Amino acid sequence: MKRVTHPVRADWQQKVEALGLAWHSAKGAYWNESAYYSFTMDEVLKLEHATNTVHAMCLEAAQHIIDQRLFLKLGIPAHVIPLIEAAWEQEPPSIYGRFDFAYDGLGPPKLLEYNADTPTSLVEASVVQWFWLQECFPDKDQFNSIHERLIEQWKALQLFLQGDRLHFAGMDDIEDGMTLAYLRDTAQQAGIACETLTMDQIGVTTDGYFTDADDRVIESIFKLYPWEWIVAEDERFVQALLRTGTRMQWIEPVWKMLLSNKGLLAVLWDLFPESPYLLPASLDIAETLTWDAYVRKPLFSREGANVTVTMFDQTLVESQGDYGEEGYVYQSMASIPNFDGRHPVIGSWVIGQEAAGIGIRESKRIITDNLSQFVPHTIEG
């Protein structure tokens, strides 16, 4: 694993915008092709194996959370528990998720967290870095079958969809809009009829059903909107959610609340303390007394918000935000590699049930946040 500098293309802005990455320079340069990460095939195979192994462990952990009634410890509201249990039993479809690993090419990848519900950086990982590779290094390869696998997964999910169309809903902003447009395109390539709306366009009928902007009842929906926000909406919305239950097809399904919760890290460590891919983690701060350094993360958070890094009882780094009300998880600090003053985190994508490719975000700080940059990669040999 190496970080290699490389000349940027003269018209890179227009090229990435044409592929849907309209936010390439938001809050500074987000897309960064002045460098790339180079991997050997052996390193890629290790990342692939780690991803598949940890994903299987996460499904076991979800079953453990349900069996041991750990919902409230993870800050999951009581009124949502029956929905989660019913969805888990019915096994509704899942399309994707993204693991974040610390990896330097030497030791095993170490799990930092699982973005199982609303993972970001999809367009750049799936499409933008692939076209960069084709133009700059046409003879090299990349760990990236995300696009093809998405289409395959949508085809597999068609049997589970209800109604005559799949609605796509999210926030009314550029990144969510382009990500939804890309996912909708892959679904359409799989032969699925689609409609797009924003979350605030979703209505509720007097008898408790969800409707779109044209007052059609929504029967199947992909939402780029966190489940913990959905279950905290106004009472009318929540009551409709409870009424429709599993009769309405949600993608990602509500059981993903178990895996997108940072408390999952503690459950995984309890179940698999010998795993080479895990770091010690606990919901109890007392456990940190034996650790030289640890990271405190909110059970629910986005973009590295409200994360605190502590070493020898001294706060090294602390990010701001509005999360943490539901509680925190404590994770022994990983050794984040340093390449030329940049700290990369490997985002390893799961499509369906299998690893499908990686994207890399790097930061000058050891916390990956919304100021981090996306850097493409290649496979050598």
C-alpha positions as a Markdown table, in Angstrom:
| # | Residue | x | y | z |
|---|---|---|---|---|
| 1 | Met | 0.0 | 0.0 | 0.0 |
| 2 | Lys | 1.5 | 3.3 | -1.2 |
| 3 | Arg | 0.4 | 6.9 | -1.6 |
| 4 | Val | 1.6 | 8.1 | -5.0 |
| 5 | Thr | 1.5 | 11.7 | -6.3 |
| 6 | His | 0.1 | 12.2 | -9.8 |
| 7 | Pro | -0.7 | 15.2 | -12.1 |
| 8 | Val | -4.3 | 16.2 | -12.1 |
| 9 | Arg | -6.3 | 16.3 | -15.3 |
| 10 | Ala | -6.6 | 19.8 | -16.7 |
| 11 | Asp | -10.4 | 19.6 | -17.0 |
| 12 | Trp | -11.1 | 17.3 | -14.0 |
| 13 | Gln | -13.8 | 19.5 | -12.6 |
| 14 | Gln | -16.0 | 19.2 | -15.7 |
| 15 | Lys | -15.3 | 15.5 | -15.9 |
| 16 | Val | -16.3 | 14.6 | -12.3 |
| 17 | Glu | -19.4 | 16.9 | -12.5 |
| 18 | Ala | -20.5 | 15.1 | -15.6 |
| 19 | Leu | -20.4 | 11.9 | -13.6 |
| 20 | Gly | -22.6 | 13.3 | -10.8 |
| 21 | Leu | -20.0 | 14.6 | -8.4 |
| 22 | Ala | -21.3 | 18.2 | -8.1 |
| 23 | Trp | -19.9 | 18.7 | -4.6 |
| 24 | His | -16.2 | 18.1 | -5.6 |
| 25 | Ser | -15.0 | 21.3 | -4.1 |
| 26 | Ala | -17.5 | 21.7 | -1.2 |
| 27 | Lys | -15.8 | 23.0 | 1.9 |
| 28 | Gly | -12.5 | 22.9 | 0.1 |
| 29 | Ala | -11.2 | 20.3 | -2.4 |
| 30 | Tyr | -13.2 | 17.1 | -1.7 |
| 31 | Trp | -12.2 | 15.1 | -4.8 |
| 32 | Asn | -8.4 | 14.9 | -4.8 |
| 33 | Glu | -6.7 | 13.3 | -7.8 |
| 34 | Ser | -3.3 | 14.9 | -7.1 |
| 35 | Ala | -2.5 | 11.5 | -5.5 |
| 36 | Tyr | -3.8 | 8.0 | -5.5 |
| 37 | Tyr | -3.3 | 4.9 | -3.3 |
| 38 | Ser | -1.7 | 1.8 | -4.8 |
| 39 | Phe | -2.5 | -1.7 | -3.5 |
| 40 | Thr | -1.2 | -5.1 | -4.4 |
| 41 | Met | -3.7 | -7.8 | -5.2 |
| 42 | Asp | -2.8 | -9.6 | -2.0 |
| 43 | Glu | -3.7 | -6.5 | 0.0 |
| 44 | Val | -7.0 | -6.2 | -1.8 |
| 45 | Leu | -7.8 | -9.8 | -1.1 |
| 46 | Lys | -7.2 | -9.2 | 2.6 |
| 47 | Leu | -9.6 | -6.2 | 2.5 |
| 48 | Glu | -12.2 | -8.3 | 0.7 |
| 49 | His | -11.9 | -11.2 | 3.2 |
| 50 | Ala | -12.1 | -8.8 | 6.2 |
| 51 | Thr | -15.2 | -7.2 | 4.8 |
| 52 | Asn | -17.0 | -10.4 | 4.1 |
| 53 | Thr | -16.0 | -11.8 | 7.5 |
| 54 | Val | -17.0 | -8.8 | 9.5 |
| 55 | His | -20.3 | -8.5 | 7.6 |
| 56 | Ala | -21.2 | -12.1 | 8.7 |
| 57 | Met | -20.2 | -11.2 | 12.2 |
| 58 | Cys | -22.5 | -8.2 | 12.2 |
| 59 | Leu | -25.5 | -10.3 | 11.2 |
| 60 | Glu | -24.7 | -12.6 | 14.2 |
| 61 | Ala | -24.4 | -9.5 | 16.4 |
| 62 | Ala | -27.8 | -8.3 | 15.2 |
| 63 | Gln | -29.4 | -11.6 | 16.2 |
| 64 | His | -27.6 | -11.4 | 19.6 |
| 65 | Ile | -29.0 | -7.9 | 20.2 |
| 66 | Ile | -32.5 | -9.2 | 19.5 |
| 67 | Asp | -32.1 | -12.4 | 21.5 |
| 68 | Gln | -30.6 | -10.6 | 24.5 |
| 69 | Arg | -33.0 | -7.5 | 24.4 |
| 70 | Leu | -30.2 | -5.0 | 24.1 |
| 71 | Phe | -32.3 | -2.4 | 22.3 |
| 72 | Leu | -32.5 | 0.2 | 25.1 |
| 73 | Lys | -28.8 | -0.1 | 25.8 |
| 74 | Leu | -28.2 | 1.0 | 22.2 |
| 75 | Gly | -30.6 | 3.9 | 22.5 |
| 76 | Ile | -33.2 | 2.4 | 20.3 |
| 77 | Pro | -36.8 | 3.6 | 21.2 |
| 78 | Ala | -39.1 | 1.0 | 22.7 |
| 79 | His | -41.9 | 1.7 | 20.2 |
| 80 | Val | -39.6 | 0.7 | 17.3 |
| 81 | Ile | -38.6 | -2.7 | 18.7 |
| 82 | Pro | -41.6 | -4.7 | 17.3 |
| 83 | Leu | -40.9 | -3.3 | 13.8 |
| 84 | Ile | -37.3 | -4.3 | 14.0 |
| 85 | Glu | -38.1 | -7.8 | 15.2 |
| 86 | Ala | -40.8 | -8.3 | 12.5 |
| 87 | Ala | -38.5 | -7.0 | 9.8 |
| 88 | Trp | -35.7 | -9.2 | 11.0 |
| 89 | Glu | -37.9 | -12.3 | 10.9 |
| 90 | Gln | -39.2 | -11.5 | 7.4 |
| 91 | Glu | -35.7 | -10.8 | 6.1 |
| 92 | Pro | -36.6 | -7.9 | 3.7 |
| 93 | Pro | -34.0 | -6.9 | 1.2 |
| 94 | Ser | -30.9 | -4.8 | 1.8 |
| 95 | Ile | -29.0 | -3.0 | -0.9 |
| 96 | Tyr | -25.7 | -1.8 | 0.6 |
| 97 | Gly | -23.5 | -0.7 | 3.5 |
| 98 | Arg | -20.0 | 0.6 | 4.0 |
| 99 | Phe | -17.4 | -0.5 | 6.5 |
| 100 | Asp | -14.7 | 1.9 | 7.6 |
| 101 | Phe | -11.3 | 0.2 | 8.2 |
| 102 | Ala | -7.9 | 1.4 | 9.4 |
| 103 | Tyr | -5.4 | -0.3 | 7.2 |
| 104 | Asp | -1.7 | 0.2 | 6.3 |
| 105 | Gly | -1.1 | -2.8 | 4.1 |
| 106 | Leu | 0.9 | -4.6 | 6.9 |
| 107 | Gly | -1.4 | -5.7 | 9.7 |
| 108 | Pro | -5.0 | -6.8 | 9.4 |
| 109 | Pro | -7.7 | -4.2 | 8.6 |
| 110 | Lys | -9.3 | -2.9 | 11.9 |
| 111 | Leu | -13.0 | -2.0 | 11.9 |
| 112 | Leu | -13.7 | 1.6 | 12.9 |
| 113 | Glu | -17.4 | 1.6 | 12.3 |
| 114 | Tyr | -20.2 | 0.3 | 10.0 |
| 115 | Asn | -22.2 | 2.8 | 8.0 |
| 116 | Ala | -25.0 | 0.3 | 7.4 |
| 117 | Asp | -28.0 | 2.6 | 6.8 |
| 118 | Thr | -27.1 | 5.8 | 4.9 |
| 119 | Pro | -23.5 | 5.4 | 3.7 |
| 120 | Thr | -22.0 | 8.4 | 1.8 |
| 121 | Ser | -19.3 | 8.6 | -0.9 |
| 122 | Leu | -21.0 | 6.2 | -3.2 |
| 123 | Val | -20.9 | 8.1 | -6.5 |
| 124 | Glu | -17.2 | 8.8 | -6.1 |
| 125 | Ala | -16.4 | 5.2 | -5.1 |
| 126 | Ser | -18.5 | 3.5 | -7.8 |
| 127 | Val | -18.2 | 5.8 | -10.8 |
| 128 | Val | -15.9 | 8.8 | -10.5 |
| 129 | Gln | -12.7 | 6.9 | -9.5 |
| 130 | Trp | -13.4 | 4.2 | -12.1 |
| 131 | Phe | -13.5 | 6.7 | -15.0 |
| 132 | Trp | -10.4 | 8.4 | -13.5 |
| 133 | Leu | -8.6 | 5.0 | -13.7 |
| 134 | Gln | -9.8 | 4.4 | -17.3 |
| 135 | Glu | -8.4 | 7.7 | -18.4 |
| 136 | Cys | -5.2 | 7.8 | -16.3 |
| 137 | Phe | -4.2 | 4.2 | -15.9 |
| 138 | Pro | -6.1 | 2.1 | -18.5 |
| 139 | Asp | -3.8 | -0.9 | -18.0 |
| 140 | Lys | -4.3 | -1.0 | -14.2 |
| 141 | Asp | -7.1 | -2.4 | -12.2 |
| 142 | Gln | -9.2 | -1.3 | -9.3 |
| 143 | Phe | -11.1 | -3.0 | -6.5 |
| 144 | Asn | -14.5 | -1.8 | -7.7 |
| 145 | Ser | -17.4 | -3.7 | -9.0 |
| 146 | Ile | -19.9 | -1.5 | -7.1 |
| 147 | His | -21.9 | -0.3 | -10.1 |
| 148 | Glu | -22.4 | -3.8 | -11.6 |
| 149 | Arg | -23.2 | -5.3 | -8.3 |
| 150 | Leu | -25.8 | -2.6 | -7.5 |
| 151 | Ile | -27.7 | -3.5 | -10.7 |
| 152 | Glu | -27.5 | -7.2 | -9.9 |
| 153 | Gln | -28.8 | -6.6 | -6.4 |
| 154 | Trp | -31.7 | -4.5 | -7.6 |
| 155 | Lys | -32.6 | -7.3 | -9.9 |
| 156 | Ala | -32.5 | -9.7 | -7.0 |
| 157 | Leu | -34.7 | -7.4 | -4.9 |
| 158 | Gln | -37.5 | -7.0 | -7.4 |
| 159 | Leu | -39.3 | -10.0 | -6.1 |
| 160 | Phe | -39.6 | -8.3 | -2.7 |
| 161 | Leu | -40.9 | -5.0 | -3.9 |
| 162 | Gln | -44.6 | -4.1 | -3.4 |
| 163 | Gly | -46.6 | -2.0 | -5.8 |
| 164 | Asp | -45.8 | -0.9 | -9.3 |
| 165 | Arg | -43.0 | 1.5 | -8.5 |
| 166 | Leu | -40.1 | 2.1 | -6.1 |
| 167 | His | -40.0 | 5.6 | -4.6 |
| 168 | Phe | -36.6 | 7.2 | -3.8 |
| 169 | Ala | -36.6 | 9.8 | -1.0 |
| 170 | Gly | -34.0 | 11.9 | 0.7 |
| 171 | Met | -33.0 | 15.3 | 1.9 |
| 172 | Asp | -33.3 | 18.3 | -0.5 |
| 173 | Asp | -29.5 | 18.9 | -0.9 |
| 174 | Ile | -27.0 | 18.4 | -3.7 |
| 175 | Glu | -25.1 | 15.4 | -2.4 |
| 176 | Asp | -28.2 | 13.4 | -1.4 |
| 177 | Gly | -29.9 | 14.4 | -4.6 |
| 178 | Met | -27.1 | 13.2 | -6.8 |
| 179 | Thr | -26.7 | 10.0 | -4.8 |
| 180 | Leu | -30.4 | 9.3 | -5.1 |
| 181 | Ala | -30.3 | 10.0 | -8.8 |
| 182 | Tyr | -27.4 | 7.5 | -9.2 |
| 183 | Leu | -29.1 | 4.8 | -7.2 |
| 184 | Arg | -32.3 | 5.4 | -9.1 |
| 185 | Asp | -30.4 | 5.0 | -12.3 |
| 186 | Thr | -29.0 | 1.6 | -11.2 |
| 187 | Ala | -32.5 | 0.5 | -10.2 |
| 188 | Gln | -33.9 | 1.6 | -13.6 |
| 189 | Gln | -31.1 | -0.3 | -15.4 |
| 190 | Ala | -32.4 | -3.3 | -13.4 |
| 191 | Gly | -35.9 | -2.8 | -14.9 |
| 192 | Ile | -37.5 | -1.1 | -11.9 |
| 193 | Ala | -40.0 | 1.7 | -12.4 |
| 194 | Cys | -38.9 | 4.6 | -10.1 |
| 195 | Glu | -40.2 | 7.9 | -8.7 |
| 196 | Thr | -38.2 | 10.5 | -6.7 |
| 197 | Leu | -39.3 | 12.8 | -3.9 |
| 198 | Thr | -38.0 | 14.5 | -0.9 |
| 199 | Met | -38.7 | 13.3 | 2.6 |
| 200 | Asp | -40.8 | 16.4 | 3.4 |
| 201 | Gln | -43.0 | 15.6 | 0.4 |
| 202 | Ile | -44.1 | 12.3 | 2.0 |
| 203 | Gly | -47.7 | 12.7 | 3.3 |
| 204 | Val | -49.8 | 10.7 | 5.6 |
| 205 | Thr | -53.5 | 9.8 | 4.9 |
| 206 | Thr | -56.2 | 10.0 | 7.5 |
| 207 | Asp | -56.2 | 6.2 | 7.7 |
| 208 | Gly | -52.4 | 6.2 | 8.3 |
| 209 | Tyr | -50.8 | 5.4 | 5.0 |
| 210 | Phe | -47.8 | 7.2 | 3.4 |
| 211 | Thr | -48.3 | 9.0 | 0.1 |
| 212 | Asp | -46.1 | 10.7 | -2.5 |
| 213 | Ala | -46.4 | 14.2 | -3.9 |
| 214 | Asp | -49.2 | 13.0 | -6.3 |
| 215 | Asp | -51.1 | 11.5 | -3.4 |
| 216 | Arg | -50.3 | 7.9 | -4.5 |
| 217 | Val | -49.9 | 5.4 | -1.7 |
| 218 | Ile | -46.2 | 4.5 | -1.2 |
| 219 | Glu | -45.7 | 0.7 | -1.1 |
| 220 | Ser | -42.0 | 0.4 | -1.6 |
| 221 | Ile | -39.4 | 3.1 | -0.8 |
| 222 | Phe | -35.7 | 3.6 | -0.7 |
| 223 | Lys | -34.8 | 6.3 | 1.7 |
| 224 | Leu | -31.5 | 8.1 | 2.1 |
| 225 | Tyr | -32.5 | 9.3 | 5.5 |
| 226 | Pro | -31.4 | 7.8 | 8.8 |
| 227 | Trp | -33.8 | 5.5 | 10.6 |
| 228 | Glu | -33.1 | 7.2 | 14.0 |
| 229 | Trp | -34.5 | 10.4 | 12.4 |
| 230 | Ile | -37.5 | 8.6 | 10.9 |
| 231 | Val | -38.6 | 7.1 | 14.2 |
| 232 | Ala | -38.2 | 10.5 | 15.9 |
| 233 | Glu | -40.5 | 12.3 | 13.4 |
| 234 | Asp | -43.9 | 13.8 | 14.5 |
| 235 | Glu | -46.4 | 11.5 | 16.1 |
| 236 | Arg | -48.6 | 11.2 | 13.0 |
| 237 | Phe | -45.6 | 10.0 | 10.9 |
| 238 | Val | -44.5 | 7.5 | 13.5 |
| 239 | Gln | -48.1 | 6.2 | 13.9 |
| 240 | Ala | -48.3 | 5.6 | 10.2 |
| 241 | Leu | -44.9 | 3.8 | 10.3 |
| 242 | Leu | -46.3 | 1.5 | 13.0 |
| 243 | Arg | -49.5 | 1.0 | 11.1 |
| 244 | Thr | -48.0 | 0.1 | 7.8 |
| 245 | Gly | -45.3 | -2.1 | 9.5 |
| 246 | Thr | -43.8 | -4.6 | 7.2 |
| 247 | Arg | -46.6 | -4.3 | 4.7 |
| 248 | Met | -44.6 | -1.4 | 3.2 |
| 249 | Gln | -41.2 | -2.2 | 1.9 |
| 250 | Trp | -38.4 | 0.0 | 3.2 |
| 251 | Ile | -34.9 | -0.1 | 1.8 |
| 252 | Glu | -32.8 | 0.0 | 3.8 |
| 253 | Pro | -35.0 | -2.1 | 6.2 |
| 254 | Val | -35.6 | -1.0 | 9.8 |
| 255 | Trp | -33.4 | -3.7 | 11.2 |
| 256 | Lys | -30.4 | -1.8 | 9.8 |
| 257 | Met | -30.8 | 0.4 | 13.0 |
| 258 | Leu | -29.0 | -2.4 | 14.8 |
| 259 | Leu | -26.0 | -2.3 | 12.5 |
| 260 | Ser | -25.7 | 1.5 | 11.9 |
| 261 | Asn | -25.6 | 2.0 | 15.7 |
| 262 | Lys | -22.1 | 2.6 | 16.9 |
| 263 | Gly | -22.9 | 0.4 | 19.9 |
| 264 | Leu | -22.6 | -2.5 | 17.5 |
| 265 | Leu | -18.8 | -2.2 | 18.0 |
| 266 | Ala | -19.2 | -3.2 | 21.7 |
| 267 | Val | -21.5 | -6.1 | 20.9 |
| 268 | Leu | -19.1 | -7.3 | 18.2 |
| 269 | Trp | -16.2 | -7.2 | 20.7 |
| 270 | Asp | -18.2 | -9.1 | 23.3 |
| 271 | Leu | -19.0 | -11.8 | 20.8 |
| 272 | Phe | -15.7 | -12.0 | 18.9 |
| 273 | Pro | -12.8 | -10.8 | 21.1 |
| 274 | Glu | -10.3 | -13.0 | 19.2 |
| 275 | Ser | -11.1 | -11.5 | 15.8 |
| 276 | Pro | -8.1 | -9.8 | 14.2 |
| 277 | Tyr | -10.4 | -7.3 | 12.6 |
| 278 | Leu | -11.9 | -5.8 | 15.8 |
| 279 | Leu | -10.7 | -3.3 | 18.3 |
| 280 | Pro | -11.7 | -3.5 | 22.0 |
| 281 | Ala | -14.9 | -1.6 | 22.5 |
| 282 | Ser | -17.4 | -1.1 | 25.3 |
| 283 | Leu | -20.5 | 0.8 | 26.4 |
| 284 | Asp | -18.9 | 1.2 | 29.8 |
| 285 | Ile | -16.3 | 4.0 | 30.2 |
| 286 | Ala | -14.7 | 2.1 | 33.0 |
| 287 | Glu | -13.3 | -0.4 | 30.4 |
| 288 | Thr | -11.1 | 2.4 | 29.1 |
| 289 | Leu | -9.0 | 2.4 | 32.3 |
| 290 | Thr | -6.8 | -0.3 | 30.8 |
| 291 | Trp | -6.4 | 1.4 | 27.4 |
| 292 | Asp | -3.6 | 3.9 | 26.6 |
| 293 | Ala | -5.8 | 5.6 | 24.1 |
| 294 | Tyr | -9.5 | 5.4 | 23.1 |
| 295 | Val | -12.1 | 7.1 | 21.0 |
| 296 | Arg | -15.5 | 8.1 | 22.3 |
| 297 | Lys | -18.3 | 8.0 | 19.6 |
| 298 | Pro | -22.0 | 8.8 | 19.9 |
| 299 | Leu | -24.3 | 5.8 | 19.3 |
| 300 | Phe | -25.8 | 7.8 | 16.5 |
| 301 | Ser | -23.7 | 10.4 | 14.6 |
| 302 | Arg | -22.7 | 11.5 | 11.1 |
| 303 | Glu | -19.5 | 12.7 | 9.5 |
| 304 | Gly | -17.3 | 12.2 | 12.5 |
| 305 | Ala | -19.4 | 14.6 | 14.7 |
| 306 | Asn | -18.9 | 14.7 | 18.5 |
| 307 | Val | -16.0 | 12.3 | 18.4 |
| 308 | Thr | -13.3 | 12.6 | 21.2 |
| 309 | Val | -9.9 | 11.0 | 21.1 |
| 310 | Thr | -8.2 | 10.6 | 24.5 |
| 311 | Met | -4.6 | 9.4 | 25.2 |
| 312 | Phe | -3.3 | 8.9 | 28.7 |
| 313 | Asp | -6.2 | 10.9 | 30.1 |
| 314 | Gln | -5.5 | 13.8 | 27.9 |
| 315 | Thr | -8.0 | 14.9 | 25.1 |
| 316 | Leu | -6.0 | 15.0 | 21.8 |
| 317 | Val | -8.8 | 15.8 | 19.3 |
| 318 | Glu | -12.5 | 16.6 | 19.7 |
| 319 | Ser | -15.0 | 17.3 | 17.0 |
| 320 | Gln | -18.2 | 19.3 | 17.4 |
| 321 | Gly | -21.8 | 18.5 | 16.6 |
| 322 | Asp | -25.3 | 17.8 | 17.9 |
| 323 | Tyr | -25.1 | 14.1 | 18.7 |
| 324 | Gly | -24.6 | 12.1 | 21.9 |
| 325 | Glu | -27.9 | 12.4 | 23.7 |
| 326 | Glu | -28.6 | 8.6 | 23.4 |
| 327 | Gly | -25.2 | 7.7 | 24.8 |
| 328 | Tyr | -21.7 | 6.8 | 23.7 |
| 329 | Val | -19.5 | 3.8 | 22.8 |
| 330 | Tyr | -15.8 | 3.7 | 23.7 |
| 331 | Gln | -13.4 | 2.0 | 21.3 |
| 332 | Ser | -9.7 | 1.4 | 21.8 |
| 333 | Met | -7.8 | 3.7 | 19.4 |
| 334 | Ala | -6.7 | 2.2 | 16.1 |
| 335 | Ser | -3.3 | 3.0 | 14.6 |
| 336 | Ile | -4.4 | 5.1 | 11.6 |
| 337 | Pro | -1.5 | 5.1 | 9.0 |
| 338 | Asn | 0.2 | 8.3 | 8.1 |
| 339 | Phe | 1.1 | 8.8 | 4.4 |
| 340 | Asp | 2.8 | 12.2 | 3.8 |
| 341 | Gly | 0.8 | 13.8 | 6.6 |
| 342 | Arg | -2.5 | 12.2 | 5.5 |
| 343 | His | -4.5 | 9.6 | 7.4 |
| 344 | Pro | -6.5 | 7.3 | 5.1 |
| 345 | Val | -9.6 | 5.4 | 6.0 |
| 346 | Ile | -10.7 | 2.5 | 3.8 |
| 347 | Gly | -14.4 | 2.6 | 3.0 |
| 348 | Ser | -15.2 | -1.0 | 2.0 |
| 349 | Trp | -18.6 | -1.4 | 0.3 |
| 350 | Val | -21.0 | -4.3 | 0.9 |
| 351 | Ile | -23.6 | -4.8 | -1.9 |
| 352 | Gly | -26.2 | -7.3 | -0.9 |
| 353 | Gln | -24.1 | -9.7 | 1.3 |
| 354 | Glu | -20.6 | -9.4 | -0.3 |
| 355 | Ala | -17.7 | -7.0 | -0.6 |
| 356 | Ala | -17.8 | -5.0 | -3.9 |
| 357 | Gly | -15.1 | -2.4 | -3.8 |
| 358 | Ile | -13.4 | 0.3 | -1.8 |
| 359 | Gly | -13.2 | 4.1 | -1.6 |
| 360 | Ile | -10.6 | 6.0 | 0.4 |
| 361 | Arg | -11.0 | 9.2 | 2.3 |
| 362 | Glu | -8.0 | 10.9 | 3.9 |
| 363 | Ser | -7.6 | 13.6 | 6.4 |
| 364 | Lys | -4.8 | 15.7 | 8.0 |
| 365 | Arg | -6.5 | 14.9 | 11.3 |
| 366 | Ile | -7.1 | 11.4 | 12.7 |
| 367 | Ile | -10.8 | 12.0 | 12.7 |
| 368 | Thr | -12.4 | 11.4 | 9.3 |
| 369 | Asp | -15.1 | 14.1 | 8.9 |
| 370 | Asn | -16.8 | 16.2 | 6.2 |
| 371 | Leu | -13.5 | 18.0 | 5.5 |
| 372 | Ser | -11.8 | 14.8 | 4.5 |
| 373 | Gln | -10.8 | 14.3 | 0.8 |
| 374 | Phe | -11.7 | 11.4 | -1.4 |
| 375 | Val | -8.6 | 9.9 | -3.2 |
| 376 | Pro | -8.8 | 7.2 | -5.9 |
| 377 | His | -6.9 | 4.0 | -6.0 |
| 378 | Thr | -5.3 | 1.4 | -8.2 |
| 379 | Ile | -4.2 | -2.3 | -8.0 |
| 380 | Glu | -0.7 | -2.9 | -9.1 |
| 381 | Gly | 0.2 | -6.1 | -10.9 |
